[in-house]
Amino acid sequence: MSSWVYVGLFFLVGLIIPAGAISAAWLLRPRKPNPIKQMTYECGIETVGDSWVQFKVQYYIFALVFLVFDVETVFLFPWAVKLGSLGMFAVIEGIIFILILIAGLAYAWRKGMLEWV
Amino acid sequence: MDFLKDPLQIAANWLFGILAGWGVADLWAQVLIGFLGIFLLIALLMVVDILLVWVERKVVSRFQSRIGPNRVGPFGLIQPFADIIKLLIKEDTTPEGADRALYNLAPVLSMMSVLILWAVVPLAPTILGVDLNIGVLYIIGAGAIGTLSIIMAGWSSNNKYSLLGAFREVAVMLSFEIPMLTMMLIPTIFAGSMGIAAITQAQDVWFFFLAPLAVIIFLIAAIAELGRAPFDMGEAESELISGYNIEYSGMKFGMFYAGELLHAFTFGSFWAILFFGGYRFFGLEKVSAFLAIAVLLFKAFIGYWIIMWVKYTLLRIRIDHMLIFNWKFLTPVAFTLLMVTAFMNALLAASPTWLYVGGMFLSNVLVAWISLELARFAAHKEREKTENTLTADARR
């Protein structure tokens, strides 16, 4: 049997147990809702305005920089696995690859992408 | 004696025999036994999780010169069970305007993302959920579901604090994922495999001695990834009240809380597996599977203890300082260490063990020393610049 079947079973059991705990609470807990109780919390005063608003762009810039590195690291994993049998040539090539990555980081750094504005 | 060495296989064979006697097809019998084994492992994890609540509360109170829970049962050991009853019968409100589907799914996913990580953890030489040959990648992928659950919880609550908390938490998690990924490449290079079991088997010399700096960087990145102090941006309770889980109560909050504790323990065990030999301890694991599990849990608890120690000792770092620390210091150092490790590994491949280990250790110390000196130099320059502008302002 493929080992991925077990992974699928893990996902299933991992979903069932927390869902079961929450359902048990749903059966046992009291229900007395009223409009004031259901307002979103805001330091004890009445809720003002919408929460889903336009937001600081800085977070997205960090996410973009992250994305580049994340994709590149996926390429590095096969390289790391086969490093022992490939010898010095592959090591040097991998180092050049990482240096290009770091050049990207240096570019983002110089452009001020990493500053918190 | 055989039962001590390999209890799970013997139990599985016995069950398989019974099921075959009942006339269940082989395939379904295998699936059923797998299901039972997984259920057993996850139930064990939940018990460990409940005990972690007690451990955490007891340890934090000792750090703060308190006694901690001591009323319910001996040493307060029954306290977490009382907490569970309280969580079960607590009224649960859904904030108006919340995205109900995402709001209810987030706590389940948060717990699931931790539980499925244990699929690839080798508890003993013979007890292992799934021996995936891409174990390290699986850990990263499954861990990403946790990030997803946080942004789901923060966004769907329709609350300003939770949205802020989720944004911060995700920014921190994404940023610190880079050094963590890089540090996971280093055991992969040494072991020549991404499988967690193969990495454990390859550690005749603990990888800690080959890459001490990687251990430290992995720990820092893991603490940030867990969202624990000093990197607890998502739930900075003095700024955002409770962060991304502010609108949750009852068992749903309980899932976030238990998930966070188990996540920390899980990273403690990964730390032990990747760098401290996992279940291996001077051949003790060959005596009995139970001893191997005990060794792994002991090492994982040491990792968990260090994470707790850091959490309750250090103050929270501001988010811009945190991200700058990651992008301008930790990430370059991590990549430099990766390059140095790959180069030294190839250079010393044919040399005797003492030279290999010594060379690796020294190169790590050298990288750490040079990067700290560079950071000190940059800090001095920065301070001089600030002082100069201050004096110039004063003169004006």
HADDOCK unambig.tbl for C-alpha pairs under 7 A between the chains (distance, minus, plus):
assign (segid A and resid 3 and name CA) (segid B and resid 130 and name CA) 6.02 0.50 0.50
assign (segid A and resid 6 and name CA) (segid B and resid 34 and name CA) 6.84 0.50 0.50
assign (segid A and resid 6 and name CA) (segid B and resid 130 and name CA) 6.70 0.50 0.50
assign (segid A and resid 7 and name CA) (segid B and resid 119 and name CA) 6.73 0.50 0.50
assign (segid A and resid 9 and name CA) (segid B and resid 35 and name CA) 6.48 0.50 0.50
assign (segid A and resid 10 and name CA) (segid B and resid 38 and name CA) 6.51 0.50 0.50
assign (segid A and resid 10 and name CA) (segid B and resid 116 and name CA) 5.87 0.50 0.50
assign (segid A and resid 10 and name CA) (segid B and resid 119 and name CA) 6.70 0.50 0.50
assign (segid A and resid 11 and name CA) (segid B and resid 116 and name CA) 6.14 0.50 0.50
assign (segid A and resid 13 and name CA) (segid B and resid 39 and name CA) 6.70 0.50 0.50
assign (segid A and resid 14 and name CA) (segid B and resid 112 and name CA) 4.83 0.50 0.50
assign (segid A and resid 14 and name CA) (segid B and resid 115 and name CA) 5.78 0.50 0.50
assign (segid A and resid 14 and name CA) (segid B and resid 116 and name CA) 6.30 0.50 0.50
assign (segid A and resid 15 and name CA) (segid B and resid 108 and name CA) 6.54 0.50 0.50
assign (segid A and resid 15 and name CA) (segid B and resid 112 and name CA) 5.70 0.50 0.50
assign (segid A and resid 18 and name CA) (segid B and resid 108 and name CA) 5.41 0.50 0.50
assign (segid A and resid 18 and name CA) (segid B and resid 111 and name CA) 6.56 0.50 0.50
assign (segid A and resid 19 and name CA) (segid B and resid 108 and name CA) 5.93 0.50 0.50
assign (segid A and resid 22 and name CA) (segid B and resid 251 and name CA) 5.65 0.50 0.50
assign (segid A and resid 22 and name CA) (segid B and resid 252 and name CA) 6.37 0.50 0.50
assign (segid A and resid 25 and name CA) (segid B and resid 88 and name CA) 4.51 0.50 0.50
assign (segid A and resid 25 and name CA) (segid B and resid 89 and name CA) 6.34 0.50 0.50
assign (segid A and resid 25 and name CA) (segid B and resid 251 and name CA) 6.22 0.50 0.50
assign (segid A and resid 28 and name CA) (segid B and resid 88 and name CA) 6.60 0.50 0.50
assign (segid A and resid 28 and name CA) (segid B and resid 89 and name CA) 5.60 0.50 0.50
assign (segid A and resid 29 and name CA) (segid B and resid 88 and name CA) 6.54 0.50 0.50
assign (segid A and resid 29 and name CA) (segid B and resid 89 and name CA) 4.37 0.50 0.50
assign (segid A and resid 29 and name CA) (segid B and resid 90 and name CA) 5.62 0.50 0.50
assign (segid A and resid 29 and name CA) (segid B and resid 91 and name CA) 5.38 0.50 0.50
assign (segid A and resid 30 and name CA) (segid B and resid 91 and name CA) 5.34 0.50 0.50
assign (segid A and resid 31 and name CA) (segid B and resid 91 and name CA) 6.30 0.50 0.50
assign (segid A and resid 38 and name CA) (segid B and resid 93 and name CA) 6.23 0.50 0.50
assign (segid A and resid 38 and name CA) (segid B and resid 94 and name CA) 6.26 0.50 0.50
assign (segid A and resid 38 and name CA) (segid B and resid 95 and name CA) 4.75 0.50 0.50
assign (segid A and resid 38 and name CA) (segid B and resid 96 and name CA) 5.60 0.50 0.50
assign (segid A and resid 39 and name CA) (segid B and resid 95 and name CA) 5.58 0.50 0.50
assign (segid A and resid 39 and name CA) (segid B and resid 96 and name CA) 5.81 0.50 0.50
assign (segid A and resid 40 and name CA) (segid B and resid 95 and name CA) 5.23 0.50 0.50
assign (segid A and resid 40 and name CA) (segid B and resid 96 and name CA) 6.72 0.50 0.50
assign (segid A and resid 40 and name CA) (segid B and resid 159 and name CA) 5.97 0.50 0.50
assign (segid A and resid 41 and name CA) (segid B and resid 159 and name CA) 6.96 0.50 0.50
assign (segid A and resid 51 and name CA) (segid B and resid 158 and name CA) 5.73 0.50 0.50
assign (segid A and resid 51 and name CA) (segid B and resid 159 and name CA) 5.66 0.50 0.50
assign (segid A and resid 51 and name CA) (segid B and resid 160 and name CA) 5.05 0.50 0.50
assign (segid A and resid 59 and name CA) (segid B and resid 171 and name CA) 5.99 0.50 0.50
assign (segid A and resid 62 and name CA) (segid B and resid 171 and name CA) 6.81 0.50 0.50
assign (segid A and resid 63 and name CA) (segid B and resid 171 and name CA) 6.87 0.50 0.50
assign (segid A and resid 63 and name CA) (segid B and resid 174 and name CA) 6.76 0.50 0.50
assign (segid A and resid 66 and name CA) (segid B and resid 174 and name CA) 6.40 0.50 0.50
assign (segid A and resid 66 and name CA) (segid B and resid 175 and name CA) 6.30 0.50 0.50
assign (segid A and resid 69 and name CA) (segid B and resid 178 and name CA) 6.85 0.50 0.50
assign (segid A and resid 70 and name CA) (segid B and resid 178 and name CA) 6.84 0.50 0.50
assign (segid A and resid 77 and name CA) (segid B and resid 185 and name CA) 6.56 0.50 0.50
assign (segid A and resid 80 and name CA) (segid B and resid 185 and name CA) 6.43 0.50 0.50
assign (segid A and resid 80 and name CA) (segid B and resid 188 and name CA) 6.08 0.50 0.50
assign (segid A and resid 80 and name CA) (segid B and resid 189 and name CA) 4.82 0.50 0.50
assign (segid A and resid 81 and name CA) (segid B and resid 188 and name CA) 5.96 0.50 0.50
assign (segid A and resid 81 and name CA) (segid B and resid 189 and name CA) 5.78 0.50 0.50
assign (segid A and resid 81 and name CA) (segid B and resid 192 and name CA) 4.54 0.50 0.50
assign (segid A and resid 81 and name CA) (segid B and resid 193 and name CA) 5.12 0.50 0.50
assign (segid A and resid 81 and name CA) (segid B and resid 194 and name CA) 6.71 0.50 0.50
assign (segid A and resid 82 and name CA) (segid B and resid 192 and name CA) 6.23 0.50 0.50
assign (segid A and resid 83 and name CA) (segid B and resid 189 and name CA) 6.47 0.50 0.50
assign (segid A and resid 84 and name CA) (segid B and resid 192 and name CA) 6.48 0.50 0.50
assign (segid A and resid 87 and name CA) (segid B and resid 346 and name CA) 6.30 0.50 0.50
assign (segid A and resid 88 and name CA) (segid B and resid 346 and name CA) 5.96 0.50 0.50
assign (segid A and resid 91 and name CA) (segid B and resid 342 and name CA) 6.32 0.50 0.50
assign (segid A and resid 91 and name CA) (segid B and resid 343 and name CA) 6.22 0.50 0.50
assign (segid A and resid 95 and name CA) (segid B and resid 339 and name CA) 5.79 0.50 0.50
assign (segid A and resid 114 and name CA) (segid B and resid 324 and name CA) 6.77 0.50 0.50
assign (segid A and resid 116 and name CA) (segid B and resid 320 and name CA) 5.76 0.50 0.50
